[in-house]
Every structure is written in structure tokens, then in C-alpha cells.
Amino acid sequence: MSHRKGFGPHLMIDLYQCDINSLSSVDQCFKLLDELPNKIGMTKITMPHVFPYEGQVPEDKGITGAVIIAESHLTVHTFPLKSYAFIDVFSCKPFDTDFATQYCIELFSSQAPDVHLTMRGKNFVSSALVHI
């Protein structure tokens, strides 16, 4: 039987000390979700959905967005008044996590990124990978 170790990588990027104008820009967040999937070999199956929001705490306002890809999804949540962004890239197939990380850091001009990478579904076995 052939199998891989898990379902796929989940890249979580916390960007501190970002450019406030970039974090406040619906266009910049759309660009991230529209361009990055293609750059890392993923297949968008929806257009990015990006919109401004306001949390219950006034300084929690920002931009949020998501794009569904055939391989899973990408999301972004920004907090301009805190110079902060959360970005997730989850995929069922390997991708260049270093490129994706650098792309996000540069797009939001982060001076202090915090990057986490984990393999999701460590016990997941795809039926396509099981040979009888």
C-alpha cells in the first residue's frame, strides 16, 4: 500500500509591524488571494471574496477575505490599527511555503513575521492512494 504522511501543509503567517495602508486596502487583500494560488500552483475554484469588517472592539476593524482552491483554501484577516495580519494557506498538496511566506511578508511590508507550518491530517489516507 502506498500512502503519504498526512493530508497536506497548513501555513499560518502572523505578520506584525505591517504597512497600515496595505492592511487597510481591499485591493491589496484581493491581490493576495487572487495571485498567490496561481504562483504556488493551486487552482482557484471561486473568485476571492474580500470585504471590510468592524469587530465589537473599534480597533478590531480591518479587511477579511477568502478564496476556495481545489486543494483547500487561503484566508486573510487584517487589523490596520494594530499593524497586524493573519494569513492561512492550507492545501492537500505540497507547495513552496518559503515563496508563499515571502510573498505575504513583502505584500504587507511586515517587519516582524511569525511563521508556523504544520502537516494536517497526519492519519489521513486518501482512497486514491490505497492499492488493493
SEMARZA-235671 format. One record per atom (N, C-alpha, C): residue in three letters; x, y, z. Coordinates in steps of 0.001 Angstrom, whole numbers, plus 500000, padded with zeros to 6 digits. Example, Ala and Ser with C-alpha at 12.3 -4.5 7.8 and 13.67 -1.06 7.14 Angstrom:
<pts>
ALA513190494310507800 ALA512300495500507800 ALA513200496700507800 SER512850497750507080 SER513670498940507140 SER512900500030507870 
</pts>
This chain:
<pts>
MET500843498830500000 MET500000500000500000 MET500895501241500000 SER500550502206499166 SER501297503456499093 SER500491504546499787 HIS501144505335500615 HIS500445506454501247 HIS501435507567501583 ARG500887508741501784 ARG501722509869502159 ARG501477510195503624 LYS502346510955504206 LYS502226511316505610 LYS501317512533505754 GLY500020512284505869 GLY499080513360506127 GLY498374513872504891 PHE497497514814505148 PHE496675515397504097 PHE497418516481503342 GLY498016517419504087 GLY498745518479503419 GLY499209519562504360 PRO500050520474503843 PRO500620521529504674 PRO499617522645504970 HIS499709523166506180 HIS498930524331506595 HIS499936525394507049 LEU500054526427506233 LEU500967527538506507 LEU500182528639507189 MET500621529037508373 MET499973530104509142 MET500992531214509342 ILE500655532391508844 ILE501580533519508890 ILE500950534635509701 ASP501624535024510778 ASP501219536189511578 ASP502191537308511224 LEU501661538371510666 LEU502502539492510250 LEU502327540664511206 TYR503394541032511895 TYR503410542167512809 TYR504082543348512108 GLN503851544522512630 GLN504510545740512150 GLN504411545867510625 CYS503176545830510135 CYS502913545932508695 CYS502608547364508295 ASP502628547605506996 ASP502226548883506436 ASP500713549043506612 ILE500300550072507324 ILE498887550271507650 ILE498043550478506393 ASN498575551169505393 ASN497818551383504156 ASN497546550069503435 SER498519549178503409 SER498317547870502777 SER497269547056503526 LEU497336547104504853 LEU496384546356505671 LEU494962546888505532 SER494832548157505177 SER493523548804505042 SER492943548667503638 SER493678548078502730 SER493312548049501322 SER492593546757500917 VAL491331546899500522 VAL490601545756499980 VAL491330545236498743 ASP491843546156497917 ASP492557545765496697 ASP493804544937497002 GLN494549545312498034 GLN495769544577498389 GLN495425543162498879 CYS494377543062499683 CYS493961541746500174 CYS493416540890499031 PHE492681541507498100 PHE492197540785496922 PHE493383540287496100 LYS494378541139495926 LYS495575540757495155 LYS496222539505495750 LEU496366539488497067 LEU496940538320497741 LEU496178537053497371 LEU494857537090497546 LEU494043535900497342 LEU493863535552495868 ASP494005536539495002 ASP493848536308493569 ASP495137535782492932 GLU496285536314493362 GLU497562535977492730 GLU498295534789493356 LEU498278534703494679 LEU499111533684495331 LEU498755532249494917 PRO497483531885494812 PRO497211530492494394 PRO497903530121493083 ASN497837530985492097 ASN498487530699490817 ASN500001530591490981 LYS500572531451491801 LYS502022531481491978 LYS502562530230492675 ILE501699529539493436 ILE502153528331494137 ILE501530527064493548 GLY500985527179492343 GLY500494526010491627 GLY499152525484492079 MET498317526360492631 MET496989525943493087 MET495928526366492069 THR494727525828492220 THR493639526055491285 THR492479526753491984 LYS492263528043491675 LYS491124528762492266 LYS489832528198491690 ILE488871527911492562 ILE487561527480492082 ILE486484528512492416 THR486869529571493121 THR485997530733493320 THR486856531976493135 MET486201533079492906 MET486895534360492957 MET487112534691494432 PRO488148535442494756 PRO488322535857496146 PRO487131536695496612 HIS486724536472497832 HIS485667537275498461 HIS486344538077499568 VAL486406539397499393 VAL487135540272500315 VAL486234541437500694 PHE486213541779501986 PHE485346542867502430 PHE485862543475503728 PRO485550544760503944 PRO485896545389505221 PRO484935544901506306 TYR485436544877507546 TYR484578544491508667 TYR484921545352509873 GLU484029545369510822 GLU484281546019512104 GLU483920545050513203 GLY484842544833514119 GLY484589543960515254 GLY483846544721516349 GLN483527544027517416 GLN482838544675518537 GLN483746545674519240 VAL485043545464519156 VAL486015546413519679 VAL486426547303518509 PRO486281548632518609 PRO486513549521517452 PRO487852549326516750 GLU488938549075517483 GLU490242548928516828 GLU490406547571516125 ASP489401546711516207 ASP489459545428515518 ASP488944545507514083 LYS488662546692513587 LYS488202546788512197 LYS489352546486511254 GLY488999545993510068 GLY490017545653509090 GLY489410545066507843 ILE490186544245507173 ILE489776543579505937 ILE489839542076506185 THR488871541357505671 THR488909539899505747 THR488583539332504377 GLY489099538150504098 GLY488822537554502807 GLY489226536101502734 ALA488669535448501717 ALA488962534039501499 ALA488840533714500024 VAL489568532697499620 VAL489397532131498290 VAL489444530614498455 ILE488518529956497788 ILE488495528498497810 ILE489309528006496615 ILE490198527092496894 ILE491004526483495837 ILE490657524999495788 ALA490889524366494666 ALA490595522934494542 ALA491335522149495624 GLU492476522670496048 GLU493315521990497034 GLU492942522334498476 SER492151523370498731 SER491595523745500038 SER491249525222500067 HIS492056526078500760 HIS491667527490500856 HIS492828528384501301 LEU492638529697501060 LEU493523530741501585 LEU492630531769502260 THR493092532313503399 THR492345533367504083 THR493295534475504528 VAL492715535665504699 VAL493456536803505237 VAL492531537590506162 HIS493088538053507269 HIS492377538916508211 HIS493360539995508643 THR493005541267508411 THR493921542354508776 THR493353543198509911 PHE494260543795510656 PHE493940544692511757 PHE494832545927511614 PRO494463546863510729 PRO495324548012510436 PRO495712548832511663 LEU494791549033512590 LEU495104549857513762 LEU496083549164514710 LYS496289547881514494 LYS497263547124515282 LYS498467546702514438 SER498498547134513165 SER499583546806512220 SER499807545301512095 TYR498717544545512003 TYR498783543092512132 TYR497927542410511070 ALA498371541245510601 ALA497580540427509686 ALA497784538949509991 PHE496715538182509801 PHE496768536724509874 PHE496523536192508467 ILE497353535277507992 ILE497175534669506682 ILE497322533158506834 ASP496382532415506237 ASP496437530952506232 ASP496444530444504802 VAL497281529457504543 VAL497289528758503260 VAL497259527275503598 PHE496160526607503231 PHE496004525185503520 PHE495789524455502204 SER496521523367502006 SER496473522645500734 SER496613521150500955 CYS495977520390500074 CYS496128518928500129 CYS497366518467499361 LYS498103519415498782 LYS499324519023498080 LYS500461519954498503 PRO501686519491498404 PRO502825520329498785 PRO502897521588497918 PHE503433522657498498 PHE503665523897497759 PHE504885524581498353 ASP505389525574497667 ASP506582526288498101 ASP506217527241499237 THR506320526744500455 THR505924527536501622 THR506849528736501833 ASP508121528603501475 ASP509045529734501610 ASP508643530866500665 PHE508299530526499427 PHE507855531548498479 PHE506571532212498971 ALA505597531407499399 ALA504319531947499872 ALA504532532886501060 THR505400532494501963 THR505696533323503137 THR506307534656502721 GLN507317534597501879 GLN508000535822501441 GLN507048536741500675 TYR506191536157499846 TYR505212536934499088 TYR504313537733500044 CYS503831537088501093 CYS502944537745502064 CYS503686538826502852 ILE504899538517503277 ILE505701539488504025 ILE505917540748503199 GLU506279540564501944 GLU506532541719501070 GLU505259542474500732 LEU504161541767500511 LEU502912542419500136 LEU502426543375501224 PHE502629543007502485 PHE502176543842503595 PHE503326544551504312 SER504527544456503765 SER505719545116504322 SER505880544834505815 SER505781543563506181 SER505900543186507588 SER507351543254508043 GLN507566543885509187 GLN508893543979509781 GLN509143542880510807 ALA508074542147511171 ALA508225541113512203 ALA507260539951511936 PRO507583539097510977 PRO506716537955510701 PRO506927536816511698 ASP505866536075511941 ASP505908534885512787 ASP505236533776511975 VAL506004532764511594 VAL505530531759510645 VAL505414530398511328 HIS504292529740511067 HIS504046528397511597 HIS503658527489510436 LEU504241526310510393 LEU503916525340509358 LEU503663524001510019 THR502540523405509677 THR502220522097510230 THR501646521221509127 MET501707519930509334 MET501093518989508403 MET499746518590508993 ARG498675518832508241 ARG497329518487508701 ARG497008517044508339 GLY496133516448509118 GLY495634515107508820 GLY496711514045508795 LYS497508513973509836 LYS498634513038509840 LYS498207511579509644 ASN496987511258510012 ASN496493509879509859 ASN495548509729508667 PHE495433510776507849 PHE494558510746506689 PHE495160509874505596 VAL494338509008505047 VAL494761508170503922 VAL493749508351502821 SER494199508841501691 SER493313509027500545 SER493021507701499879 SER491759507478499551 SER491398506233498870 SER492084506115497524 ALA492434507268496945 ALA493147507249495663 ALA494556506707495820 LEU495052506692497050 LEU496415506235497287 LEU496479504812497799 VAL495315504188498004 VAL495276502829498516 VAL495145501876497334 HIS496037500909497270 HIS496010499919496188 HIS495551498564496759 ILE494534498004496146 ILE494006496709496617 ILE494592495599495780 
</pts>
